[in-house]
């Protein structure tokens, strides 16, 4: 039995994690649940799973939460509440499924409290991968991947050293605008928010779905992989695989390649992270190759999707530039969703912000947060 702290319980990854816990009641206990402001769903989860502690983003809703759950449940709120949950003495692992940068402080707090963390929030390692992985080594804890791509690489590596790897191959569905005969670059300004939110393979939250359409998610994943697996950016590559069956691959120095395959379902990588190093039985994911028929691969079109090269640049230079890339993208995506800019202007806004940033090499956490705040203030200013 593992005591799991779930931060972001009402989001896409969070609700999938709850399903996994319900599948494996003898192996997983939801010790604590942290959510943003979806009070109704959080209450449903808490009534069903009876966690020892719960936190909600809005402090004004904490009293309502306490009244509904009673004195036997600890209630926290805000940023401090997430840190409290992440450091509960009984916790074995903290799964961080919070969109954006809000997961960084609780992640570091959990590591420093000696807890393993499972990372579903790319931003944690994109912004502060050097600090997070250094702290994890210092405190002797594991940083486990929840993204399907990084989980696949983790499973394929199976403890093999970085010097045995020629290249890590992250697969990308290509998103809804992959076909350039239907969506040539000159039509990108016509892309609507509604069209961008129709992902061909996965059901995800709004931000990550837009990022999948622009391929920014794959750029962020490249930086995440660089830190998770100790592989420099030059050995991290992307290949488009529309069927989303091969979740990623490892190419070894002798030319052998290993891949992890399954039908798309986030419950599988979540379950593996929470039960690692064991594999627990599950009937949730079924893969029929005869019905699939064929698997195809192609080069990403970096002219129509320049986000990949922007992320490679940020990952190679490092310092505070990845934090700026991430923050600028968040601001630009929000502007696109609010119909203030068009689809290709997301990437252009990020490029301009990166170009004007004064990079701090090997930054402290405070300098990373300052760079993040700077990017949020300055993106789309001109």
N, C-alpha and C positions, 0 to 999 in steps of 0.2 A: 504494500500500500504506500503510495506517494502522496504527501500533502502538497497540493498545488495552489499557488497564489496566481490568480488570473487577472491581469490588468488589461482592461478593454473588453469586458465580458459581454457587452451588448452589441459590439461590432461584428463584422463578418467573420473574422478569425475567432473572436470570442465565442460566438454562438456555435461555431463548429467545434470548438474545444469543449463546450458544454455537452454536445452530442457524444464526443469521445468519452467523456467522464461517465455519461449515462450508459454507454456501451460496456464500460469496464468498471462497474461499481466496486469490485473486489480489489482493484489495483489503483484507482485514482479517487482521491477525496478532494473536493474543491474546498480548501481551507478558507480562502478569502476571495472576494470578488470586488474589483474596482471598475467603475464605469464613468462615462462622461456625464450626460444629463438625461439619459433615458430612464427615468425613475420607474415607469410602469414595468418595463422588461426586467430591470434590475430586481425589483420586488418579486416578480414571478420566479426568477432564478434563485433568489435567496430563500423564498418560501419552500421551494422544491428541494434545494440542496443543503439548506441550513448551515451556511458557512459560519465560522467563528467571528469573522470580521467582514465589514462591507465599507466601501468608500464611494462617494459620488462627487463629481466635479464641482457642482454648485453648492457652496456651504448653506445656502438658504433652504435647500432640500434635505439637509441632513436631519433636521428635527422630524420631518415627515417620515423619513426612513426609520428613525429610532422608534417613533410611535407605532409604526407598522410591524416592526420586527421584535420589539421588546428589549428588555434590559440584558437578555442573555447574549445578544449580538453586539459586538463592538462596532461603533459607527465613526467613520472618519470622513473628511472632505478635502477637496482642493489638492494642490500639489503635495502638501505635507501628508495628506491621507494616503497617497500612492506610496510614498516612502515608508510610512508606517506599515502598510500591508507587505511591502517588499522585504521588510526586515523582521517579520514575525518569527519568533524563535522556533516554532514548530514547523515552519516551511521547509520543504525539501528542494523545491524548484519554483522559480517565478517565471511564468510565461507572460511576455510583454507584447501585447497586441494593440497598443495605442498608436493611432495614426499621428504622424508628425513627430515633433521633438520632445513632447511631454514625457516620453518614456526614458529619456536619458538619465535623469537624476535618480529615479527609482532603480534603474538597471545598475548603476554604479553603487547605490546603497545596498542592493541585494548582494552584489559581488563582495563588497567589503564586509558584509555580515556572514560571508561564507556560504552563500546560496548559489547553486547552479542556476543559470538563466537560459530560457528558451526564447529566441528572438524572432518575432514576426514583424517587428517594426524596423524597416531598412534604415531609417534615419539614425538610429542609435550608432550603427557601425559606419555609416556614411560620414556622419559628423565627427565622431570621436572614436573611430576604430582603433587607432594607436593607443589611446588611453584605456579603452575598455579591455582590449586584449592583454595589455600590460598588467592591468589590475587583476584580471582573471588568473594570469600566470602567478602573480605575487600571492594571491589568496588561495591558489590551488583549486579553483572551481572551473566547471565546464561552461562554455558558451555553445549552446546547441541551436542548430538551424531549424526554423519552422517553414520558411519559404520553400516551396516545392523544389525549386532549382538547387538551393543550397543543401537541402536535405538529400537530394539525389547525389550531389558531389560528395557529401559526407559519407553516404553509404558506399559509394564506389571507391573512395580513398581507403576506407576501413583501416585507418591508422597508418597508412603508408606515408613515408616522409616526403616533404616538399620537393627534395631533389630527385625524386623518382618520377616527377610530373613534367611532361612536355608542355601541356596546355590544359586548362579547364575550359570546357565548352558549355556555356549557358544557352539553353534553347529558348526561343521566343516564338509565340504564336504568330507574331506579325501584326496582331491587332485587326480592327475592322477595316483599315485602309491599306492593307498589304498589297492588294492587286492594283498595280499601277495602270492597267488598262481601264479600270473603273475610276480609280482615284489618282490621276496624274498630279504632280506637284502644283500645277497651276490651279487645280480645283480645291486645294487645301483651305483657302480662305472661306470657302462655302460650307465647310464642315460645321454642323450644328452640335450643340451640347448633347442633344438627344441621340444623335447618330454616334457620337464619340463614346457614349455610355453603353452601346450595344457590343459587348465583347463576344467574340465567336466561341470561346472555350470555357471561360471561368465566370462565376458569379461573385463579384467582389464589391467593396465599398466604392464610393464615388471617386475619391482622389486617385486610388490605385488603378481604377478603370480608365480614367483619363490618361494617366501615366502609361498605361499599356497601349493606348491608342497612339501616343506620341513616341513610344519606345523609351521614354525617360525611366520607366521602371527597370528596363534592362540595363540602362546606364548605372542606375543606383545599385543594382544587383552586382554589377562588375566590381564596384568599389567595395561592396559588402564582402564579396568572395575574396578579394585581395587581402582583407584583414582576417576573415574567419579562418582561411587556410594558409596564411603566410606565403602567398604567391604574388609576385610583383605583377603590375598591370599588363606588362608585355605578354604574360602567359595566360591572360584571361581573354576569352573570345566569345562572340555571339554567333549563333546560327539560327536562322528562322526555320521553324518546324510547325506548320499550321495545325497538325492534328493534336499537338500538346500531349502526346503519349510518352515520348522520351523527355524526361524532365530535366536532364542535363547529363553530361558525359565527362569522363576524365581520359585524356590521352597521355599515356605513359612514355617514358623516354625510349623504350624499345619499340614503340609504334603500336602497342596494344591499346585498345580502347574499351572502357567499361561504361555502361549506361544503366540508369534506373528507369524502368518503364511501368506505367499503370494508367488506367483511365483517370482523367482529371477529377480529383476530390481532395480537398485540403485536409480532410480528416486523417488521411494516411500519414503525411509528414508530421501533423500535430501528434498523432498517436505514437509515432516512432520517437519523437523528441521526449515525450512524457514517460515512455516505458523503457527508453534506452538504458542499458545495452540489450534488453530483451525485445523479442517480437511477440506481441500478444495476438491471439486469434481474432479475426474480424471478418464478417461477411459483407461489410459495407462497400468495399472496392472490388469490382469484378472486371476483368479485361479479356475480351474475346478477339484474338488476332484474326481469325477467319472472317469475322464480321467487319473488322477494321479495313481489311483488304490491302492497304498500302500506307507506308510512312514516307513523307517527302521532306527534303531539306533544301534551303537556298540561302544565298548571301543576303544579309540585311542591306537595304538601300539607304546608305548614309547620306545621300543627297536629299532625299525626301524626309529622312528621319535623322537629322544631325545631332540629336540628343546623345546618341551613343558616343560620338567623337568628343562632345563637350564633357561627358562623364570620364572618358579615357584621359582627357587632358587634366581634369581635376584630380583624378586618382594618381596620375603620374607625378604631378607637381606636389600634391598633398598639402600639408599645413592646414590653413583655414579655408582653402579654396573649395573642398568638398562640402563644407558647411554652407558656404555661400551658394554653391550650385543647388543644394537641397532647399534652402530657404527661398531663393529666388524662384525656383520651380513651384513651390507651394503657393507663393503670392500670385504667380502668373496663372496657375491652374484655377485658383479662386476667381481671378479676374475673368478668365474664359468662361467659367461656369456662370458668372454674373453678367455675361455678355458685354463686357467692357473691352475685350480684345478678341481677335480671331484666333483660330487654331495655330497657324504657323508663328504667330506673335508670342506664343508661350516660349518656344525655343529661342527666339530672337531676344526676348526680355532677359532670359537667363544668360545668354551670351554677353549682352551689354553689361550686366551686373558683374559678371566674372571679369570682364576686361577692365573694369574700373576699380576692382578691389586690390588693396595693398596686402599681399599675402604674408601671414606670420608662419614661419616654419616651426614644426614641433610645438604646437601651441599648448598652453595650459587650458583646463576646462573653461576658466573665465574668459580666455581669449577666443575660444570656440563660440561661446555664447554671445560674446560681443560681436563676432563676425556674423553670426546668425541674425542678431538684432539689426546690425548695419544693413545686411542684405534685405531684410524685410522693410526697412525704412526707404531704401533707395531703389528697389525694383519698381519699374514703371513710373519713376519720378519724372523722367524726361520723355 
